[in-house]
Amino acid sequence: MALGAVSLLAVMAALVVLKAKKEAYLATDAGVEDVPREDEELLRMEREGREAGVPLEPERAREKMREAMAAPEENVRARMAGGIIRDLCLAGYVEDAWKMVDPAEGQVRDVELMAYFRYAKLDPAELLEKAGELREKAEVRRALDGYLSGGTLEDVAGVMALPGFADRLKELEAGYPPDMKPVITELVRDRLHASRSDVERDAVARFTRRMFDLKAVGIDLWMEVTKLNDLRDAFERWEEMRALTEGTFQEGHPQRSGMLQKLVTEDGPKAMSVLVPRDDRQGRADLVDAVRLWYERDWPNTGRWLEEHAEEMNPEQRDAVYAGLAEYEASAGDAAKARKWAEKVADAGVRGGLLLDK
């Protein structure tokens, strides 16, 4: 059998397994309670759909939709319409449900689209096709969110890893307005916010790394999630972060500083032993940042380490560290300590450039 045929069969098999897992997952109470959603309306509709238990047929659905549209309040119309689309999808009338989605912009169409993409059990190719037919970027975002937020992180990772899916997703999301984030970015943030244990945060971090490798999320989000993944050793996370940001200068980057904070909190001397040997521009910035962070929380031990290990740093590193501490004390309002650290700076040019009058 040709390689292309084998690959195609493998993808088709993966889709079948994914759909079966998703259906089984959605059929349980755990599947409802454990998946965070931005819109509580989906949660309510899911519960009602499982409790109703009576399949809805298209003819009856059209009657119910006419009744729903007669309701005076828009939010009531939207709620009823979303439930009808849900029930049609759950009964297997997916194309009828798609044709019944209100073409007019508004809350009714918004809720119907969320319901459709949440319950239609589309395979990934169908999702991309249907989402591509939508007129507005907000609708595309709603469709993608409705589809992807319904599965486990493993489900989503499996879909994203399918050949061409991540690239097509990026095409669909191109042109979002500034306040609208890509669906995978929001999914990561939602799951991270909902995490209640180190194990859950570790699962989100592992998923985020896979999405970063697929270029579905950016380096900043990956760094943020990695920083919070305390199930892993802090020094191991730091080395991964340093390796993935090699060649970029990130002085003062909040997630990088946050990771350095974890290093000095866990073991200040060990952190110094890791940072001192790296004497490029980024390495010096990391060292200065880490020494300041350690000094803020434990100035006696930081000062003692600097006295005992100053010769392990080269002159440029020492001057940078002392200058950083001088400016820190100046900003804290302690002029005497600021002068003490400034006097240790050997390079007159560096010393003269210190901003101590703060």
Secondary structure in CASP SS format (residue, H / E / C, confidence):
PFRMAT SS
TARGET T0000
AUTHOR 0000-0000-0000
METHOD secondary structure of the structure
MODEL  1
M C 1.00
A C 1.00
L H 1.00
G H 1.00
A H 1.00
V H 1.00
S H 1.00
L H 1.00
L H 1.00
A H 1.00
V H 1.00
M H 1.00
A H 1.00
A H 1.00
L H 1.00
V H 1.00
V H 1.00
L H 1.00
K H 1.00
A H 1.00
K H 1.00
K H 1.00
E H 1.00
A H 1.00
Y H 1.00
L H 1.00
A C 1.00
T C 1.00
D H 1.00
A H 1.00
G H 1.00
V H 1.00
E H 1.00
D C 1.00
V C 1.00
P C 1.00
R C 1.00
E C 1.00
D C 1.00
E H 1.00
E H 1.00
L H 1.00
L H 1.00
R H 1.00
M H 1.00
E H 1.00
R H 1.00
E H 1.00
G H 1.00
R H 1.00
E H 1.00
A H 1.00
G C 1.00
V C 1.00
P C 1.00
L C 1.00
E C 1.00
P H 1.00
E H 1.00
R H 1.00
A H 1.00
R H 1.00
E H 1.00
K H 1.00
M H 1.00
R H 1.00
E H 1.00
A H 1.00
M H 1.00
A C 1.00
A C 1.00
P C 1.00
E C 1.00
E H 1.00
N H 1.00
V H 1.00
R H 1.00
A H 1.00
R H 1.00
M H 1.00
A H 1.00
G H 1.00
G H 1.00
I H 1.00
I H 1.00
R H 1.00
D H 1.00
L H 1.00
C H 1.00
L H 1.00
A C 1.00
G C 1.00
Y C 1.00
V H 1.00
E H 1.00
D H 1.00
A H 1.00
W H 1.00
K H 1.00
M H 1.00
V C 1.00
D C 1.00
P C 1.00
A C 1.00
E C 1.00
G C 1.00
Q H 1.00
V H 1.00
R H 1.00
D H 1.00
V H 1.00
E H 1.00
L H 1.00
M H 1.00
A H 1.00
Y H 1.00
F H 1.00
R H 1.00
Y H 1.00
A C 1.00
K C 1.00
L C 1.00
D C 1.00
P H 1.00
A H 1.00
E H 1.00
L H 1.00
L H 1.00
E H 1.00
K H 1.00
A H 1.00
G H 1.00
E C 1.00
L C 1.00
R C 1.00
E C 1.00
K H 1.00
A H 1.00
E H 1.00
V H 1.00
R H 1.00
R H 1.00
A H 1.00
L H 1.00
D H 1.00
G H 1.00
Y H 1.00
L H 1.00
S C 1.00
G C 1.00
G C 1.00
T C 1.00
L H 1.00
E H 1.00
D H 1.00
V H 1.00
A H 1.00
G H 1.00
V H 1.00
M H 1.00
A C 1.00
L C 1.00
P C 1.00
G C 1.00
F H 1.00
A H 1.00
D H 1.00
R H 1.00
L H 1.00
K H 1.00
E H 1.00
L H 1.00
E H 1.00
A C 1.00
G C 1.00
Y C 1.00
P C 1.00
P C 1.00
D C 1.00
M C 1.00
K C 1.00
P C 1.00
V H 1.00
I H 1.00
T H 1.00
E H 1.00
L H 1.00
V H 1.00
R H 1.00
D H 1.00
R H 1.00
L H 1.00
H H 1.00
A H 1.00
S C 1.00
R C 1.00
S C 1.00
D H 1.00
V H 1.00
E H 1.00
R H 1.00
D H 1.00
A H 1.00
V H 1.00
A H 1.00
R H 1.00
F H 1.00
T H 1.00
R H 1.00
R H 1.00
M H 1.00
F H 1.00
D H 1.00
L C 1.00
K C 1.00
A C 1.00
V C 1.00
G C 1.00
I H 1.00
D H 1.00
L H 1.00
W H 1.00
M H 1.00
E H 1.00
V H 1.00
T H 1.00
K H 1.00
L H 1.00
N C 1.00
D C 1.00
L C 1.00
R C 1.00
D C 1.00
A H 1.00
F H 1.00
E H 1.00
R H 1.00
W H 1.00
E H 1.00
E H 1.00
M H 1.00
R H 1.00
A H 1.00
L H 1.00
T C 1.00
E C 1.00
G C 1.00
T C 1.00
F C 1.00
Q C 1.00
E C 1.00
G C 1.00
H C 1.00
P H 1.00
Q H 1.00
R H 1.00
S H 1.00
G H 1.00
M H 1.00
L H 1.00
Q H 1.00
K H 1.00
L H 1.00
V H 1.00
T H 1.00
E H 1.00
D H 1.00
G H 1.00
P H 1.00
K H 1.00
A H 1.00
M H 1.00
S H 1.00
V H 1.00
L H 1.00
V C 1.00
P C 1.00
R C 1.00
D C 1.00
D C 1.00
R H 1.00
Q H 1.00
G H 1.00
R H 1.00
A H 1.00
D H 1.00
L H 1.00
V H 1.00
D H 1.00
A H 1.00
V H 1.00
R H 1.00
L H 1.00
W H 1.00
Y H 1.00
E H 1.00
R H 1.00
D C 1.00
W H 1.00
P H 1.00
N H 1.00
T H 1.00
G H 1.00
R H 1.00
W H 1.00
L H 1.00
E H 1.00
E H 1.00
H H 1.00
A H 1.00
E H 1.00
E H 1.00
M C 1.00
N C 1.00
P H 1.00
E H 1.00
Q H 1.00
R H 1.00
D H 1.00
A H 1.00
V H 1.00
Y H 1.00
A H 1.00
G H 1.00
L H 1.00
A H 1.00
E H 1.00
Y H 1.00
E H 1.00
A H 1.00
S H 1.00
A C 1.00
G C 1.00
D C 1.00
A H 1.00
A H 1.00
K H 1.00
A H 1.00
R H 1.00
K H 1.00
W H 1.00
A H 1.00
E H 1.00
K C 1.00
V C 1.00
A C 1.00
D C 1.00
A H 1.00
G H 1.00
V H 1.00
R H 1.00
G H 1.00
G C 1.00
L C 1.00
L C 1.00
L C 1.00
D C 1.00
K C 1.00
END
